[in-house]
Amino acid sequence: MDSRCFFFTIDFWPVLRKYGENIDVKYSFEAALWDAIQDYYKKSHFKPLALPLRIDGISGGFGSSYNDNFFQYLVKWIRHTYITNFINYFK
């Protein structure tokens, strides 16, 4: 689960909070977010961001750098726009 940027409606908050109470060294925020989305998805719907994000910054967990140059972003956009949508069309 990519937790760098996500949006949610207020009805998702109790679900995320329930799973967030279990976060520790062995159960990361990303794992809690993934489990919360899976739980929420059973009762409601979830929609990913329409376009991939171009990230520039430093990871809060490991200190690694994020610096998506234009070419990297273009590859992500093509993969997201054409390949993912093509695959989802046949589901």
N, CA, C and O atoms as a printed pandas DataFrame, in Angstrom:
     atom_number atom_name residue_name chain_id  residue_number  x_coord  y_coord  z_coord
0              1         N          MET        A               1    0.843   -1.172    0.000
1              2        CA          MET        A               1    0.000    0.000    0.000
2              3         C          MET        A               1    0.885    1.231    0.000
3              4         O          MET        A               1    1.848    1.303    0.763
4              5         N          ASP        A               2    0.579    2.168   -0.822
5              6        CA          ASP        A               2    1.339    3.411   -0.906
6              7         C          ASP        A               2    0.668    4.445   -0.022
7              8         O          ASP        A               2   -0.443    4.890   -0.312
8              9         N          SER        A               3    1.326    4.822    1.036
9             10        CA          SER        A               3    0.713    5.737    2.000
10            11         C          SER        A               3    1.247    7.157    1.885
11            12         O          SER        A               3    0.975    7.983    2.757
12            13         N          ARG        A               4    1.995    7.461    0.840
13            14        CA          ARG        A               4    2.552    8.809    0.712
14            15         C          ARG        A               4    1.465    9.849    0.508
15            16         O          ARG        A               4    1.598   10.978    0.979
16            17         N          CYS        A               5    0.412    9.499   -0.171
17            18        CA          CYS        A               5   -0.677   10.441   -0.406
18            19         C          CYS        A               5   -1.960    9.648   -0.642
19            20         O          CYS        A               5   -2.030    8.843   -1.570
20            21         N          PHE        A               6   -2.956    9.868    0.178
21            22        CA          PHE        A               6   -4.247    9.230   -0.037
22            23         C          PHE        A               6   -5.335   10.113    0.555
23            24         O          PHE        A               6   -5.093   10.886    1.483
24            25         N          PHE        A               7   -6.515    9.989    0.012
25            26        CA          PHE        A               7   -7.678   10.747    0.453
26            27         C          PHE        A               7   -8.757    9.755    0.839
27            28         O          PHE        A               7   -8.824    8.656    0.289
28            29         N          PHE        A               8   -9.601   10.139    1.783
29            30        CA          PHE        A               8  -10.701    9.264    2.134
30            31         C          PHE        A               8  -11.879   10.081    2.646
31            32         O          PHE        A               8  -11.732   11.239    3.038
32            33         N          THR        A               9  -13.041    9.458    2.633
33            34        CA          THR        A               9  -14.236   10.093    3.171
34            35         C          THR        A               9  -14.300    9.824    4.670
35            36         O          THR        A               9  -13.630    8.927    5.183
36            37         N          ILE        A              10  -15.099   10.599    5.349
37            38        CA          ILE        A              10  -15.165   10.522    6.811
38            39         C          ILE        A              10  -15.641    9.148    7.305
39            40         O          ILE        A              10  -15.298    8.748    8.417
40            41         N          ASP        A              11  -16.416    8.429    6.505
41            42        CA          ASP        A              11  -16.886    7.115    6.948
42            43         C          ASP        A              11  -15.779    6.057    6.949
43            44         O          ASP        A              11  -15.952    4.984    7.526
44            45         N          PHE        A              12  -14.651    6.351    6.311
45            46        CA          PHE        A              12  -13.507    5.428    6.348
46            47         C          PHE        A              12  -12.694    5.597    7.634
47            48         O          PHE        A              12  -12.002    4.667    8.048
48            49         N          TRP        A              13  -12.765    6.746    8.257
49            50        CA          TRP        A              13  -11.937    7.056    9.425
50            51         C          TRP        A              13  -12.061    6.030   10.551
51            52         O          TRP        A              13  -11.025    5.599   11.058
52            53         N          PRO        A              14  -13.270    5.605   10.981
53            54        CA          PRO        A              14  -13.346    4.610   12.063
54            55         C          PRO        A              14  -12.669    3.285   11.711
55            56         O          PRO        A              14  -12.083    2.634   12.576
56            57         N          VAL        A              15  -12.752    2.893   10.452
57            58        CA          VAL        A              15  -12.122    1.640   10.016
58            59         C          VAL        A              15  -10.601    1.779   10.095
59            60         O          VAL        A              15   -9.920    0.901   10.624
60            61         N          LEU        A              16  -10.073    2.883    9.568
61            62        CA          LEU        A              16   -8.631    3.112    9.623
62            63         C          LEU        A              16   -8.150    3.214   11.067
63            64         O          LEU        A              16   -7.095    2.684   11.414
64            65         N          ARG        A              17   -8.911    3.880   11.886
65            66        CA          ARG        A              17   -8.524    4.037   13.300
66            67         C          ARG        A              17   -8.470    2.682   14.010
67            68         O          ARG        A              17   -7.569    2.432   14.811
68            69         N          LYS        A              18   -9.439    1.807   13.713
69            70        CA          LYS        A              18   -9.472    0.470   14.329
70            71         C          LYS        A              18   -8.184   -0.294   14.007
71            72         O          LYS        A              18   -7.573   -0.879   14.901
72            73         N          TYR        A              19   -7.777   -0.291   12.761
73            74        CA          TYR        A              19   -6.559   -0.994   12.367
74            75         C          TYR        A              19   -5.312   -0.244   12.821
75            76         O          TYR        A              19   -4.289   -0.860   13.120
76            77         N          GLY        A              20   -5.392    1.069   12.872
77            78        CA          GLY        A              20   -4.254    1.875   13.291
78            79         C          GLY        A              20   -3.862    1.661   14.740
79            80         O          GLY        A              20   -2.709    1.890   15.108
80            81         N          GLU        A              21   -4.789    1.231   15.560
81            82        CA          GLU        A              21   -4.483    0.968   16.979
82            83         C          GLU        A              21   -3.516   -0.204   17.140
83            84         O          GLU        A              21   -2.904   -0.357   18.197
84            85         N          ASN        A              22   -3.372   -1.029   16.108
85            86        CA          ASN        A              22   -2.491   -2.207   16.180
86            87         C          ASN        A              22   -1.099   -1.959   15.600
87            88         O          ASN        A              22   -0.288   -2.884   15.544
88            89         N          ILE        A              23   -0.810   -0.745   15.172
89            90        CA          ILE        A              23    0.487   -0.447   14.561
90            91         C          ILE        A              23    1.588   -0.578   15.605
91            92         O          ILE        A              23    1.495   -0.041   16.708
92            93         N          ASP        A              24    2.631   -1.308   15.225
93            94        CA          ASP        A              24    3.827   -1.437   16.059
94            95         C          ASP        A              24    5.006   -1.725   15.132
95            96         O          ASP        A              24    4.918   -1.498   13.926
96            97         N          VAL        A              25    6.088   -2.217   15.682
97            98        CA          VAL        A              25    7.289   -2.469   14.886
98            99         C          VAL        A              25    7.040   -3.525   13.811
99           100         O          VAL        A              25    7.609   -3.441   12.723
100          101         N          LYS        A              26    6.204   -4.510   14.101
101          102        CA          LYS        A              26    5.965   -5.601   13.157
102          103         C          LYS        A              26    4.732   -5.387   12.277
103          104         O          LYS        A              26    4.543   -6.117   11.304
104          105         N          TYR        A              27    3.901   -4.414   12.595
105          106        CA          TYR        A              27    2.683   -4.124   11.828
106          107         C          TYR        A              27    2.710   -2.651   11.456
107          108         O          TYR        A              27    2.361   -1.789   12.262
108          109         N          SER        A              28    3.128   -2.369   10.222
109          110        CA          SER        A              28    3.376   -1.002    9.785
110          111         C          SER        A              28    2.077   -0.257    9.470
111          112         O          SER        A              28    1.002   -0.851    9.378
112          113         N          PHE        A              29    2.208    1.047    9.309
113          114        CA          PHE        A              29    1.065    1.864    8.907
114          115         C          PHE        A              29    0.535    1.417    7.556
115          116         O          PHE        A              29   -0.677    1.380    7.346
116          117         N          GLU        A              30    1.434    1.075    6.637
117          118        CA          GLU        A              30    1.007    0.632    5.312
118          119         C          GLU        A              30    0.191   -0.654    5.392
119          120         O          GLU        A              30   -0.800   -0.809    4.679
120          121         N          ALA        A              31    0.608   -1.577    6.261
121          122        CA          ALA        A              31   -0.142   -2.821    6.445
122          123         C          ALA        A              31   -1.516   -2.521    7.053
123          124         O          ALA        A              31   -2.518   -3.105    6.641
124          125         N          ALA        A              32   -1.563   -1.615    8.027
125          126        CA          ALA        A              32   -2.840   -1.227    8.633
126          127         C          ALA        A              32   -3.743   -0.554    7.607
127          128         O          ALA        A              32   -4.946   -0.815    7.564
128          129         N          LEU        A              33   -3.161    0.313    6.780
129          130        CA          LEU        A              33   -3.940    0.984    5.742
130          131         C          LEU        A              33   -4.501   -0.036    4.753
131          132         O          LEU        A              33   -5.670    0.044    4.374
132          133         N          TRP        A              34   -3.680   -0.985    4.338
133          134        CA          TRP        A              34   -4.124   -2.028    3.408
134          135         C          TRP        A              34   -5.272   -2.841    4.017
135          136         O          TRP        A              34   -6.287   -3.073    3.360
136          137         N          ASP        A              35   -5.111   -3.272    5.268
137          138        CA          ASP        A              35   -6.155   -4.063    5.924
138          139         C          ASP        A              35   -7.439   -3.254    6.097
139          140         O          ASP        A              35   -8.538   -3.785    5.938
140          141         N          ALA        A              36   -7.297   -1.966    6.423
141          142        CA          ALA        A              36   -8.472   -1.115    6.579
142          143         C          ALA        A              36   -9.212   -0.965    5.252
143          144         O          ALA        A              36  -10.442   -1.006    5.220
144          145         N          ILE        A              37   -8.477   -0.791    4.167
145          146        CA          ILE        A              37   -9.114   -0.664    2.852
146          147         C          ILE        A              37   -9.817   -1.956    2.472
147          148         O          ILE        A              37  -10.927   -1.927    1.942
148          149         N          GLN        A              38   -9.174   -3.095    2.740
149          150        CA          GLN        A              38   -9.803   -4.379    2.432
150          151         C          GLN        A              38  -11.104   -4.546    3.218
151          152         O          GLN        A              38  -12.104   -5.016    2.675
152          153         N          ASP        A              39  -11.089   -4.164    4.488
153          154        CA          ASP        A              39  -12.287   -4.246    5.327
154          155         C          ASP        A              39  -13.364   -3.282    4.823
155          156         O          ASP        A              39  -14.533   -3.653    4.713
156          157         N          TYR        A              40  -12.975   -2.073    4.525
157          158        CA          TYR        A              40  -13.911   -1.051    4.048
158          159         C          TYR        A              40  -14.497   -1.435    2.693
159          160         O          TYR        A              40  -15.669   -1.175    2.423
160          161         N          TYR        A              41  -13.704   -2.038    1.867
161          162        CA          TYR        A              41  -14.125   -2.417    0.509
162          163         C          TYR        A              41  -15.272   -3.432    0.542
163          164         O          TYR        A              41  -16.071   -3.496   -0.392
164          165         N          LYS        A              42  -15.353   -4.218    1.609
165          166        CA          LYS        A              42  -16.440   -5.202    1.733
166          167         C          LYS        A              42  -17.789   -4.507    1.872
167          168         O          LYS        A              42  -18.808   -5.043    1.436
168          169         N          LYS        A              43  -17.806   -3.307    2.481
169          170        CA          LYS        A              43  -19.053   -2.605    2.765
170          171         C          LYS        A              43  -19.310   -1.422    1.828
171          172         O          LYS        A              43  -20.455   -1.000    1.660
172          173         N          SER        A              44  -18.275   -0.902    1.235
173          174        CA          SER        A              44  -18.409    0.297    0.428
174          175         C          SER        A              44  -17.504    0.169   -0.782
175          176         O          SER        A              44  -17.085   -0.939   -1.117
176          177         N          HIS        A              45  -17.195    1.259   -1.439
177          178        CA          HIS        A              45  -16.307    1.192   -2.589
178          179         C          HIS        A              45  -15.106    2.103   -2.365
179          180         O          HIS        A              45  -15.145    3.037   -1.564
180          181         N          PHE        A              46  -14.063    1.807   -3.082
181          182        CA          PHE        A              46  -12.865    2.619   -3.008
182          183         C          PHE        A              46  -12.352    2.814   -4.414
183          184         O          PHE        A              46  -12.446    1.919   -5.253
184          185         N          LYS        A              47  -11.813    3.978   -4.663
185          186        CA          LYS        A              47  -11.356    4.309   -6.004
186          187         C          LYS        A              47   -9.940    4.867   -5.910
187          188         O          LYS        A              47   -9.712    5.826   -5.173
188          189         N          PRO        A              48   -8.985    4.291   -6.638
189          190        CA          PRO        A              48   -7.624    4.813   -6.587
190          191         C          PRO        A              48   -7.536    6.188   -7.265
191          192         O          PRO        A              48   -8.433    6.583   -8.010
192          193         N          LEU        A              49   -6.465    6.891   -7.000
193          194        CA          LEU        A              49   -6.245    8.181   -7.644
194          195         C          LEU        A              49   -6.213    7.997   -9.160
195          196         O          LEU        A              49   -5.709    6.990   -9.657
196          197         N          ALA        A              50   -6.744    8.956   -9.878
197          198        CA          ALA        A              50   -6.857    8.835  -11.333
198          199         C          ALA        A              50   -5.505    8.896  -12.033
199          200         O          ALA        A              50   -5.322    8.264  -13.074
200          201         N          LEU        A              51   -4.565    9.639  -11.484
201          202        CA          LEU        A              51   -3.241    9.765  -12.088
202          203         C          LEU        A              51   -2.168    9.437  -11.059
203          204         O          LEU        A              51   -2.350    9.706   -9.871
204          205         N          PRO        A              52   -1.066    8.867  -11.493
205          206        CA          PRO        A              52    0.032    8.620  -10.544
206          207         C          PRO        A              52    0.625    9.954  -10.070
207          208         O          PRO        A              52    0.553   10.966  -10.768
208          209         N          LEU        A              53    1.197    9.930   -8.896
209          210        CA          LEU        A              53    1.783   11.140   -8.331
210          211         C          LEU        A              53    3.252   11.265   -8.697
211          212         O          LEU        A              53    3.952   10.262   -8.828
212          213         N          ARG        A              54    3.710   12.476   -8.858
213          214        CA          ARG        A              54    5.134   12.753   -9.052
214          215         C          ARG        A              54    5.660   13.201   -7.701
215          216         O          ARG        A              54    5.331   14.292   -7.235
216          217         N          ILE        A              55    6.469   12.373   -7.074
217          218        CA          ILE        A              55    6.890   12.560   -5.694
218          219         C          ILE        A              55    8.310   13.120   -5.631
219          220         O          ILE        A              55    9.195   12.679   -6.365
220          221         N          ASP        A              56    8.513   14.081   -4.759
221          222        CA          ASP        A              56    9.837   14.636   -4.489
222          223         C          ASP        A              56    9.933   14.836   -2.988
223          224         O          ASP        A              56    9.212   15.660   -2.427
224          225         N          GLY        A              57   10.813   14.095   -2.330
225          226        CA          GLY        A              57   10.934   14.209   -0.881
226          227         C          GLY        A              57   11.763   13.086   -0.304
227          228         O          GLY        A              57   12.516   12.421   -1.015
228          229         N          ILE        A              58   11.616   12.880    1.000
229          230        CA          ILE        A              58   12.372   11.869    1.726
230          231         C          ILE        A              58   11.404   10.965    2.463
231          232         O          ILE        A              58   10.450   11.439    3.081
232          233         N          SER        A              59   11.646    9.673    2.399
233          234        CA          SER        A              59   10.817    8.693    3.078
234          235         C          SER        A              59   10.878    8.904    4.590
235          236         O          SER        A              59   11.959    9.059    5.158
236          237         N          GLY        A              60    9.726    8.910    5.230
237          238        CA          GLY        A              60    9.679    9.040    6.678
238          239         C          GLY        A              60   10.101    7.764    7.390
239          240         O          GLY        A              60   10.533    7.808    8.542
240          241         N          GLY        A              61    9.978    6.630    6.715
241          242        CA          GLY        A              61   10.307    5.365    7.350
242          243         C          GLY        A              61   11.761    4.968    7.234
243          244         O          GLY        A              61   12.344    4.468    8.196
244          245         N          PHE        A              62   12.357    5.182    6.076
245          246        CA          PHE        A              62   13.711    4.691    5.845
246          247         C          PHE        A              62   14.699    5.772    5.438
247          248         O          PHE        A              62   15.895    5.498    5.339
248          249         N          GLY        A              63   14.231    6.992    5.200
249          250        CA          GLY        A              63   15.118    8.088    4.839
250          251         C          GLY        A              63   15.600    8.061    3.403
251          252         O          GLY        A              63   16.482    8.836    3.036
252          253         N          SER        A              64   15.037    7.179    2.580
253          254        CA          SER        A              64   15.445    7.142    1.174
254          255         C          SER        A              64   14.793    8.306    0.419
255          256         O          SER        A              64   13.740    8.808    0.811
256          257         N          SER        A              65   15.437    8.715   -0.659
257          258        CA          SER        A              65   14.964    9.867   -1.424
258          259         C          SER        A              65   13.929    9.463   -2.465
259          260         O          SER        A              65   14.032    8.409   -3.092
260          261         N          TYR        A              66   12.942   10.312   -2.632
261          262        CA          TYR        A              66   11.982   10.206   -3.723
262          263         C          TYR        A              66   12.225   11.408   -4.613
263          264         O          TYR        A              66   12.132   12.550   -4.163
264          265         N          ASN        A              67   12.535   11.156   -5.867
265          266        CA          ASN        A              67   12.723   12.250   -6.802
266          267         C          ASN        A              67   12.352   11.744   -8.187
267          268         O          ASN        A              67   13.221   11.378   -8.979
268          269         N          ASP        A              68   11.066   11.725   -8.470
269          270        CA          ASP        A              68   10.595   11.254   -9.772
270          271         C          ASP        A              68   10.866   12.327  -10.820
271          272         O          ASP        A              68   10.216   13.372  -10.831
272          273         N          ASN        A              69   11.820   12.067  -11.690
273          274        CA          ASN        A              69   12.037   13.023  -12.780
274          275         C          ASN        A              69   10.916   12.863  -13.800
275          276         O          ASN        A              69   10.075   11.973  -13.673
276          277         N          PHE        A              70   10.909   13.717  -14.796
277          278        CA          PHE        A              70    9.811   13.711  -15.755
278          279         C          PHE        A              70    9.713   12.382  -16.488
279          280         O          PHE        A              70    8.604   11.908  -16.735
280          281         N          PHE        A              71   10.840   11.763  -16.847
281          282        CA          PHE        A              71   10.813   10.485  -17.564
282          283         C          PHE        A              71   10.194    9.390  -16.702
283          284         O          PHE        A              71    9.376    8.610  -17.191
284          285         N          GLN        A              72   10.577    9.318  -15.414
285          286        CA          GLN        A              72   10.001    8.320  -14.515
286          287         C          GLN        A              72    8.496    8.526  -14.377
287          288         O          GLN        A              72    7.722    7.569  -14.388
288          289         N          TYR        A              73    8.094    9.790  -14.248
289          290        CA          TYR        A              73    6.672   10.091  -14.146
290          291         C          TYR        A              73    5.938    9.687  -15.427
291          292         O          TYR        A              73    4.836    9.143  -15.358
292          293         N          LEU        A              74    6.528    9.941  -16.578
293          294        CA          LEU        A              74    5.915    9.592  -17.854
294          295         C          LEU        A              74    5.712    8.081  -17.969
295          296         O          LEU        A              74    4.669    7.628  -18.440
296          297         N          VAL        A              75    6.698    7.307  -17.544
297          298        CA          VAL        A              75    6.576    5.847  -17.566
298          299         C          VAL        A              75    5.435    5.401  -16.651
299          300         O          VAL        A              75    4.631    4.550  -17.031
300          301         N          LYS        A              76    5.361    5.976  -15.440
301          302        CA          LYS        A              76    4.270    5.639  -14.516
302          303         C          LYS        A              76    2.918    6.006  -15.121
303          304         O          LYS        A              76    1.955    5.246  -15.016
304          305         N          TRP        A              77    2.853    7.169  -15.749
305          306        CA          TRP        A              77    1.590    7.628  -16.336
306          307         C          TRP        A              77    1.142    6.701  -17.460
307          308         O          TRP        A              77   -0.033    6.340  -17.537
308          309         N          ILE        A              78    2.065    6.315  -18.328
309          310        CA          ILE        A              78    1.724    5.396  -19.427
310          311         C          ILE        A              78    1.267    4.058  -18.868
311          312         O          ILE        A              78    0.257    3.506  -19.305
312          313         N          ARG        A              79    2.012    3.540  -17.904
313          314        CA          ARG        A              79    1.636    2.256  -17.294
314          315         C          ARG        A              79    0.259    2.361  -16.650
315          316         O          ARG        A              79   -0.577    1.475  -16.828
316          317         N          HIS        A              80    0.022    3.412  -15.923
317          318        CA          HIS        A              80   -1.247    3.588  -15.215
318          319         C          HIS        A              80   -2.406    3.822  -16.183
319          320         O          HIS        A              80   -3.469    3.216  -16.045
320          321         N          THR        A              81   -2.198    4.697  -17.153
321          322        CA          THR        A              81   -3.271    5.100  -18.052
322          323         C          THR        A              81   -3.633    4.019  -19.063
323          324         O          THR        A              81   -4.812    3.746  -19.293
324          325         N          TYR        A              82   -2.638    3.417  -19.655
325          326        CA          TYR        A              82   -2.930    2.484  -20.733
326          327         C          TYR        A              82   -2.928    1.029  -20.292
327          328         O          TYR        A              82   -3.893    0.309  -20.546
328          329         N          ILE        A              83   -1.886    0.594  -19.651
329          330        CA          ILE        A              83   -1.771   -0.831  -19.308
330          331         C          ILE        A              83   -2.758   -1.223  -18.228
331          332         O          ILE        A              83   -3.477   -2.209  -18.390
332          333         N          THR        A              84   -2.818   -0.482  -17.128
333          334        CA          THR        A              84   -3.729   -0.820  -16.039
334          335         C          THR        A              84   -5.180   -0.740  -16.493
335          336         O          THR        A              84   -5.970   -1.632  -16.186
336          337         N          ASN        A              85   -5.540    0.304  -17.214
337          338        CA          ASN        A              85   -6.916    0.429  -17.689
338          339         C          ASN        A              85   -7.268   -0.660  -18.682
339          340         O          ASN        A              85   -8.403   -1.135  -18.695
340          341         N          PHE        A              86   -6.318   -1.066  -19.513
341          342        CA          PHE        A              86   -6.539   -2.156  -20.459
342          343         C          PHE        A              86   -6.809   -3.459  -19.711
343          344         O          PHE        A              86   -7.738   -4.192  -20.051
344          345         N          ILE        A              87   -6.003   -3.743  -18.702
345          346        CA          ILE        A              87   -6.196   -4.980  -17.921
346          347         C          ILE        A              87   -7.522   -4.939  -17.181
347          348         O          ILE        A              87   -8.256   -5.928  -17.170
348          349         N          ASN        A              88   -7.842   -3.799  -16.558
349          350        CA          ASN        A              88   -9.094   -3.687  -15.808
350          351         C          ASN        A              88  -10.325   -3.765  -16.706
351          352         O          ASN        A              88  -11.406   -4.133  -16.245
352          353         N          TYR        A              89  -10.173   -3.428  -17.964
353          354        CA          TYR        A              89  -11.292   -3.504  -18.903
354          355         C          TYR        A              89  -11.806   -4.930  -19.029
355          356         O          TYR        A              89  -13.003   -5.145  -19.216
356          357         N          PHE        A              90  -10.909   -5.907  -18.928
357          358        CA          PHE        A              90  -11.289   -7.301  -19.116
358          359         C          PHE        A              90  -11.646   -8.029  -17.819
359          360         O          PHE        A              90  -11.914   -9.230  -17.841
360          361         N          LYS        A              91  -11.652   -7.329  -16.714
361          362        CA          LYS        A              91  -12.030   -7.974  -15.444
362          363         C          LYS        A              91  -13.524   -8.058  -15.303
363          364         O          LYS        A              91  -14.022   -8.569  -14.300
